[in-house]
Structure formats: C-alpha cells, structure tokens
Amino acid sequence: MKPLVQVHNITAAYDNNVVLSNVNLDVNENDFIGIIGPNGGGKTTLLKIIIELLKPASGVIKKDPNLKIGYLPQVNSIDKQFPITIRDVILSGRFVNDKWWSKPSKQTLQKVDELLEFIGLKNVHNMPIGELSGGQMQRIFLCRALMSNPNLLILDEPNTYVDKTFEASLYNLLGELNKDMAILLVSHDVGTISSMVKTIACVNGGLHYHHSNKITNEVLQSYNCPIELVSHGHVPHRVLKHHEHE
Ligand SMILES: Nc1ncnc2c1ncn2[C@@H]1O[C@H](COP(=O)(O)OP(=O)(O)OP(=O)(O)O)[C@@H](O)[C@H]1O
C-alpha cells in the first residue's frame, strides 16, 4: 500500500476559531474513503488542507512526489456569474499538468469531447456556465477534475443536485475510476456511501477512521459524532443518529 497523502496531527482554524483538532489520516493508492459527519464538522476544511487551499494551524502533511489531485468542489461554492463556457471549464482541468501558456494537445481536446459526451452536454459545449442547473454544474466540474488524469480524486458532495439516473452512472464511474486512482468522497448520503466506499472517516472537529464500509450499530456507537442516515422513499427524509451521551 503506497501512501499518497499522510495527514499528521493537523489542527485547522479560521482566525482563532479551531474547527479541526489532532486529525490523522493516511490516503493510500486505490483507497476509496467516504467522509461523513454533521454540517459544520470540518469535512470541507479537511479537503482544503489536503489540496493546500488552506494552511493548517499546526501539524504536518506528507505527499507522494507523484501525487496528482483532481478536485470537485461543492457546487454552491462556485461563482456561476464567471464568464466561461462549459468546454473551457473542463479544459481548464489540464493546467494541473500543462503550463498556462501552452496550447492544448490533440489528445487533450479529444478527452474533453469524450467527457462532454459522457455527461450528455456535447451539443451545448459553448453555453456559459451561468445558464446551467446545479446537477449540470456538478457533472462539468467532475469532468474538470478528471482532465488531469489524477491519482487522487477528491469529491465534495458530488451528488447533491444530480438526478437519480446520472447518480447511478456517477457511482458506476467512480467504481471504475477507483481501479486506477484513490478517491476521497464527502457525502451526507451515508446509505449510498456505505455501499460504495471501502472505508469511512467521520469528521466532527476530529476524525474517527473506520477500516470498513459497514455502518452497523456498533460503528455508529464508536463514532464520536451523530450520523445522518438518508432514507429514500415516497417522502425522502433524514434520520439523525444520536449517541448515548448526548
Ligand atoms: N472561510 C471560512 N471562514 C470562517 N469560518 C469558516 C470558513 N469556512 C468554514 N468555516 C467554519 O468552519 C466550520 C467547518 O466548516 P466546513 O465547511 O469545513 O464543514 P463541513 O463539515 O464541510 O460542513 P457541511 O456539511 O455543511 O458542508 C464551520 O463552523 C464553518 O462555519
């Protein structure tokens, strides 16, 4: 098992407000880790530290020299008014590998076409992103994350807006991609996460790692945070699991 990222004893804070303390996490090649936890627990903050958008207040992060990260941010954090087309968003993912002044290669342009085909937006590739739905934005930014052929794919709630049909193909795709890359997936949909990922990390101010994808009663009790269970049905609803000490 080759480690791609090793997070050692990280503390993260915004101004003086500490949101993560003493967090440890190893991400190895071909891992598929589901990150769960309550709103405001620090999941996105952990991702931002791994991709170096945020500096930890203390602690160390070690990265494999060949690490290449593809990142899909939360769609509601993206400025839809930014004047850029669907094609150019996807194409911009190449800058993880390419210099900003270089011309895209034939293979790169072909890859953009394949990705556009996959998400069913080839016919509207010149549309500005301001005209897109949340689900379409999520698909486009997933493609952007895949443009660099990453060996670590980081997804922050990729299924918030996508419809059930695309969600199924998204999950199939992630299963396929995991043969060639590690995946870190933040989601509130614990039921789905449990059926896809290999291991689970619960983030709530700290991090509790579980070496399995099975969410049993024992697991729920061993976590130091409540877990949202999403129940699908005629009326989708969420059930919040409380711990005995709460
Ligand atoms: N840029 C920021 N400045 C100040 N505080 C922030 C900032 N970003 C996040 N926070 C705070 O840090 C805490 C953790 O936020 P974070 O977004 O990491 O949680 P999360 O687990 O991803 O939540 P959610 O499930 O709602 O997306 C929250 O209390 C949040 O308000």
The ligand as a Tripos MOL2 file, in Angstrom:
@<TRIPOS>MOLECULE
LIG
   31    33     1     0     0
SMALL
NO_CHARGES

@<TRIPOS>ATOM
      1 N1        -13.7760   30.6450    5.2140 N.pl3     1 LIG1
      2 C1        -14.2480   30.4480    6.4500 C.ar      1 LIG1
      3 N2        -14.1300   31.4080    7.3980 N.ar      1 LIG1
      4 C2        -14.5840   31.2290    8.6550 C.ar      1 LIG1
      5 N3        -15.1740   30.0850    9.0930 N.ar      1 LIG1
      6 C3        -15.3220   29.0900    8.2070 C.ar      1 LIG1
      7 C4        -14.8690   29.2130    6.8490 C.ar      1 LIG1
      8 N4        -15.1250   28.0520    6.1890 N.ar      1 LIG1
      9 C5        -15.7290   27.2460    7.1060 C.ar      1 LIG1
     10 N5        -15.8360   27.8620    8.2930 N.ar      1 LIG1
     11 C6        -16.4090   27.2820    9.5260 C.3       1 LIG1
     12 O1        -15.6730   26.1060    9.8470 O.3       1 LIG1
     13 C7        -16.5380   25.0810   10.3110 C.3       1 LIG1
     14 C8        -16.3340   23.8310    9.4360 C.3       1 LIG1
     15 O2        -16.8080   24.1230    8.1440 O.3       1 LIG1
     16 P1        -16.7130   23.0730    6.9440 P.3       1 LIG1
     17 O3        -17.2580   23.7380    5.7260 O.co2     1 LIG1
     18 O4        -15.3500   22.5130    6.8840 O.co2     1 LIG1
     19 O5        -17.7280   21.9230    7.4640 O.3       1 LIG1
     20 P2        -18.4150   20.7400    6.6700 P.3       1 LIG1
     21 O6        -18.3280   19.5380    7.5550 O.co2     1 LIG1
     22 O7        -17.8420   20.6170    5.3060 O.co2     1 LIG1
     23 O8        -19.9290   21.2460    6.6050 O.3       1 LIG1
     24 P3        -21.1100   20.9470    5.5290 P.3       1 LIG1
     25 O9        -21.5150   19.5270    5.7320 O.co2     1 LIG1
     26 O10       -22.1760   21.9030    5.9530 O.co2     1 LIG1
     27 O11       -20.5780   21.2380    4.1560 O.co2     1 LIG1
     28 C9        -17.9560   25.6440   10.2780 C.3       1 LIG1
     29 O12       -18.2700   26.1050   11.5690 O.3       1 LIG1
     30 C10       -17.8430   26.8050    9.3060 C.3       1 LIG1
     31 O13       -18.7600   27.8230    9.6340 O.3       1 LIG1
@<TRIPOS>BOND
     1     1     2 1
     2     2     3 ar
     3     2     7 ar
     4     3     4 ar
     5     4     5 ar
     6     5     6 ar
     7     6     7 ar
     8     6    10 ar
     9     7     8 ar
    10     8     9 ar
    11     9    10 ar
    12    10    11 1
    13    11    12 1
    14    11    30 1
    15    12    13 1
    16    13    14 1
    17    13    28 1
    18    14    15 1
    19    15    16 1
    20    16    17 2
    21    16    18 1
    22    16    19 1
    23    19    20 1
    24    20    21 2
    25    20    22 1
    26    20    23 1
    27    23    24 1
    28    24    25 2
    29    24    26 1
    30    24    27 1
    31    28    29 1
    32    28    30 1
    33    30    31 1
@<TRIPOS>SUBSTRUCTURE
     1 LIG1         1 GROUP 0 **** ****
